[in-house]
Amino acid sequence: KAFMRMLGSPKLGRERTNLIFALFDLDGTSSIDKEEFRGICRYYLGHHPTVPMLEAEWAKLDQDEKGYAALADYSRWLRMS
């Protein structure tokens, strides 16, 4: 519980962004793919995202259609969301 409270702290800012990104970068590539992003969405929503919602948010995140998103892309997505 303490870890989840810490992640929700507004004081963390950039550190929280980096930590959440790293937690969901399961393969350690310094990027996230759509499946890893599904986990991030589930974290923020508190439930599994619908397919249309996931597709819409992924399109915002992966604007270049590379099939993955770097930390800079994720940070931009967070600011837009």
PyMOL commands that place a pseudoatom at each C-alpha (Angstrom):
pseudoatom trace, name=CA, resn=LYS, resi=1, chain=A, elem=C, hetatm=0, pos=[0.000, 0.000, 0.000]
pseudoatom trace, name=CA, resn=ALA, resi=2, chain=A, elem=C, hetatm=0, pos=[2.788, 2.416, 0.844]
pseudoatom trace, name=CA, resn=PHE, resi=3, chain=A, elem=C, hetatm=0, pos=[4.321, 1.931, -2.609]
pseudoatom trace, name=CA, resn=MET, resi=4, chain=A, elem=C, hetatm=0, pos=[1.022, 2.746, -4.347]
pseudoatom trace, name=CA, resn=ARG, resi=5, chain=A, elem=C, hetatm=0, pos=[0.567, 5.829, -2.139]
pseudoatom trace, name=CA, resn=MET, resi=6, chain=A, elem=C, hetatm=0, pos=[4.076, 6.934, -3.058]
pseudoatom trace, name=CA, resn=LEU, resi=7, chain=A, elem=C, hetatm=0, pos=[3.291, 6.571, -6.788]
pseudoatom trace, name=CA, resn=GLY, resi=8, chain=A, elem=C, hetatm=0, pos=[0.225, 8.757, -6.309]
pseudoatom trace, name=CA, resn=SER, resi=9, chain=A, elem=C, hetatm=0, pos=[2.148, 11.540, -4.604]
pseudoatom trace, name=CA, resn=PRO, resi=10, chain=A, elem=C, hetatm=0, pos=[1.953, 14.823, -6.563]
pseudoatom trace, name=CA, resn=LYS, resi=11, chain=A, elem=C, hetatm=0, pos=[5.427, 15.745, -5.275]
pseudoatom trace, name=CA, resn=LEU, resi=12, chain=A, elem=C, hetatm=0, pos=[7.171, 13.146, -7.443]
pseudoatom trace, name=CA, resn=GLY, resi=13, chain=A, elem=C, hetatm=0, pos=[6.454, 14.638, -10.893]
pseudoatom trace, name=CA, resn=ARG, resi=14, chain=A, elem=C, hetatm=0, pos=[9.207, 13.612, -13.312]
pseudoatom trace, name=CA, resn=GLU, resi=15, chain=A, elem=C, hetatm=0, pos=[10.487, 10.898, -10.980]
pseudoatom trace, name=CA, resn=ARG, resi=16, chain=A, elem=C, hetatm=0, pos=[7.057, 9.249, -10.958]
pseudoatom trace, name=CA, resn=THR, resi=17, chain=A, elem=C, hetatm=0, pos=[6.894, 9.436, -14.754]
pseudoatom trace, name=CA, resn=ASN, resi=18, chain=A, elem=C, hetatm=0, pos=[10.292, 7.753, -15.033]
pseudoatom trace, name=CA, resn=LEU, resi=19, chain=A, elem=C, hetatm=0, pos=[9.437, 5.129, -12.413]
pseudoatom trace, name=CA, resn=ILE, resi=20, chain=A, elem=C, hetatm=0, pos=[6.106, 4.132, -13.941]
pseudoatom trace, name=CA, resn=PHE, resi=21, chain=A, elem=C, hetatm=0, pos=[7.682, 3.965, -17.402]
pseudoatom trace, name=CA, resn=ALA, resi=22, chain=A, elem=C, hetatm=0, pos=[10.492, 1.749, -16.080]
pseudoatom trace, name=CA, resn=LEU, resi=23, chain=A, elem=C, hetatm=0, pos=[8.071, -0.517, -14.188]
pseudoatom trace, name=CA, resn=PHE, resi=24, chain=A, elem=C, hetatm=0, pos=[6.085, -1.244, -17.342]
pseudoatom trace, name=CA, resn=ASP, resi=25, chain=A, elem=C, hetatm=0, pos=[9.097, -1.545, -19.692]
pseudoatom trace, name=CA, resn=LEU, resi=26, chain=A, elem=C, hetatm=0, pos=[9.056, -5.270, -19.027]
pseudoatom trace, name=CA, resn=ASP, resi=27, chain=A, elem=C, hetatm=0, pos=[11.656, -6.228, -21.637]
pseudoatom trace, name=CA, resn=GLY, resi=28, chain=A, elem=C, hetatm=0, pos=[14.120, -3.508, -20.603]
pseudoatom trace, name=CA, resn=THR, resi=29, chain=A, elem=C, hetatm=0, pos=[14.372, -1.900, -24.057]
pseudoatom trace, name=CA, resn=SER, resi=30, chain=A, elem=C, hetatm=0, pos=[13.914, 1.670, -22.750]
pseudoatom trace, name=CA, resn=SER, resi=31, chain=A, elem=C, hetatm=0, pos=[10.702, 1.782, -24.747]
pseudoatom trace, name=CA, resn=ILE, resi=32, chain=A, elem=C, hetatm=0, pos=[7.192, 0.430, -24.310]
pseudoatom trace, name=CA, resn=ASP, resi=33, chain=A, elem=C, hetatm=0, pos=[5.128, -1.450, -26.836]
pseudoatom trace, name=CA, resn=LYS, resi=34, chain=A, elem=C, hetatm=0, pos=[1.346, -1.644, -26.979]
pseudoatom trace, name=CA, resn=GLU, resi=35, chain=A, elem=C, hetatm=0, pos=[1.136, -4.600, -24.575]
pseudoatom trace, name=CA, resn=GLU, resi=36, chain=A, elem=C, hetatm=0, pos=[3.294, -2.806, -22.022]
pseudoatom trace, name=CA, resn=PHE, resi=37, chain=A, elem=C, hetatm=0, pos=[1.189, 0.328, -22.537]
pseudoatom trace, name=CA, resn=ARG, resi=38, chain=A, elem=C, hetatm=0, pos=[-1.930, -1.740, -21.800]
pseudoatom trace, name=CA, resn=GLY, resi=39, chain=A, elem=C, hetatm=0, pos=[-0.477, -2.266, -18.307]
pseudoatom trace, name=CA, resn=ILE, resi=40, chain=A, elem=C, hetatm=0, pos=[0.090, 1.461, -17.876]
pseudoatom trace, name=CA, resn=CYS, resi=41, chain=A, elem=C, hetatm=0, pos=[-3.506, 2.171, -18.883]
pseudoatom trace, name=CA, resn=ARG, resi=42, chain=A, elem=C, hetatm=0, pos=[-4.728, -0.455, -16.442]
pseudoatom trace, name=CA, resn=TYR, resi=43, chain=A, elem=C, hetatm=0, pos=[-2.634, 1.175, -13.704]
pseudoatom trace, name=CA, resn=TYR, resi=44, chain=A, elem=C, hetatm=0, pos=[-4.143, 4.619, -14.340]
pseudoatom trace, name=CA, resn=LEU, resi=45, chain=A, elem=C, hetatm=0, pos=[-7.722, 3.425, -14.925]
pseudoatom trace, name=CA, resn=GLY, resi=46, chain=A, elem=C, hetatm=0, pos=[-7.840, 0.801, -12.186]
pseudoatom trace, name=CA, resn=HIS, resi=47, chain=A, elem=C, hetatm=0, pos=[-9.258, -1.714, -14.695]
pseudoatom trace, name=CA, resn=HIS, resi=48, chain=A, elem=C, hetatm=0, pos=[-8.427, -3.108, -18.116]
pseudoatom trace, name=CA, resn=PRO, resi=49, chain=A, elem=C, hetatm=0, pos=[-8.948, -0.558, -20.903]
pseudoatom trace, name=CA, resn=THR, resi=50, chain=A, elem=C, hetatm=0, pos=[-11.417, -1.314, -23.648]
pseudoatom trace, name=CA, resn=VAL, resi=51, chain=A, elem=C, hetatm=0, pos=[-9.923, -2.102, -27.045]
pseudoatom trace, name=CA, resn=PRO, resi=52, chain=A, elem=C, hetatm=0, pos=[-11.204, 1.165, -28.608]
pseudoatom trace, name=CA, resn=MET, resi=53, chain=A, elem=C, hetatm=0, pos=[-9.841, 3.199, -25.697]
pseudoatom trace, name=CA, resn=LEU, resi=54, chain=A, elem=C, hetatm=0, pos=[-6.460, 1.455, -25.821]
pseudoatom trace, name=CA, resn=GLU, resi=55, chain=A, elem=C, hetatm=0, pos=[-6.217, 1.946, -29.592]
pseudoatom trace, name=CA, resn=ALA, resi=56, chain=A, elem=C, hetatm=0, pos=[-7.099, 5.647, -29.323]
pseudoatom trace, name=CA, resn=GLU, resi=57, chain=A, elem=C, hetatm=0, pos=[-4.569, 6.307, -26.549]
pseudoatom trace, name=CA, resn=TRP, resi=58, chain=A, elem=C, hetatm=0, pos=[-1.876, 4.242, -28.275]
pseudoatom trace, name=CA, resn=ALA, resi=59, chain=A, elem=C, hetatm=0, pos=[-2.364, 6.306, -31.460]
pseudoatom trace, name=CA, resn=LYS, resi=60, chain=A, elem=C, hetatm=0, pos=[-1.746, 9.463, -29.403]
pseudoatom trace, name=CA, resn=LEU, resi=61, chain=A, elem=C, hetatm=0, pos=[1.352, 7.919, -27.838]
pseudoatom trace, name=CA, resn=ASP, resi=62, chain=A, elem=C, hetatm=0, pos=[2.855, 6.285, -30.946]
pseudoatom trace, name=CA, resn=GLN, resi=63, chain=A, elem=C, hetatm=0, pos=[2.231, 9.147, -33.358]
pseudoatom trace, name=CA, resn=ASP, resi=64, chain=A, elem=C, hetatm=0, pos=[5.055, 8.033, -35.671]
pseudoatom trace, name=CA, resn=GLU, resi=65, chain=A, elem=C, hetatm=0, pos=[3.593, 4.499, -35.826]
pseudoatom trace, name=CA, resn=LYS, resi=66, chain=A, elem=C, hetatm=0, pos=[6.927, 2.922, -34.849]
pseudoatom trace, name=CA, resn=GLY, resi=67, chain=A, elem=C, hetatm=0, pos=[5.266, 0.227, -32.781]
pseudoatom trace, name=CA, resn=TYR, resi=68, chain=A, elem=C, hetatm=0, pos=[6.921, 1.446, -29.594]
pseudoatom trace, name=CA, resn=ALA, resi=69, chain=A, elem=C, hetatm=0, pos=[7.195, 4.609, -27.521]
pseudoatom trace, name=CA, resn=ALA, resi=70, chain=A, elem=C, hetatm=0, pos=[10.238, 6.080, -25.793]
pseudoatom trace, name=CA, resn=LEU, resi=71, chain=A, elem=C, hetatm=0, pos=[10.180, 7.881, -22.455]
pseudoatom trace, name=CA, resn=ALA, resi=72, chain=A, elem=C, hetatm=0, pos=[9.946, 11.262, -24.235]
pseudoatom trace, name=CA, resn=ASP, resi=73, chain=A, elem=C, hetatm=0, pos=[6.830, 10.051, -26.097]
pseudoatom trace, name=CA, resn=TYR, resi=74, chain=A, elem=C, hetatm=0, pos=[5.310, 8.810, -22.848]
pseudoatom trace, name=CA, resn=SER, resi=75, chain=A, elem=C, hetatm=0, pos=[6.045, 12.115, -21.082]
pseudoatom trace, name=CA, resn=ARG, resi=76, chain=A, elem=C, hetatm=0, pos=[4.404, 14.029, -23.937]
pseudoatom trace, name=CA, resn=TRP, resi=77, chain=A, elem=C, hetatm=0, pos=[1.372, 11.720, -23.799]
pseudoatom trace, name=CA, resn=LEU, resi=78, chain=A, elem=C, hetatm=0, pos=[1.032, 12.317, -20.053]
pseudoatom trace, name=CA, resn=ARG, resi=79, chain=A, elem=C, hetatm=0, pos=[1.091, 16.091, -20.522]
pseudoatom trace, name=CA, resn=MET, resi=80, chain=A, elem=C, hetatm=0, pos=[-1.616, 15.816, -23.222]
pseudoatom trace, name=CA, resn=SER, resi=81, chain=A, elem=C, hetatm=0, pos=[-3.833, 13.481, -21.174]
for i in range(1, 81): cmd.bond("trace and resi %d" % i, "trace and resi %d" % (i + 1))
show_as sticks, trace
zoom trace
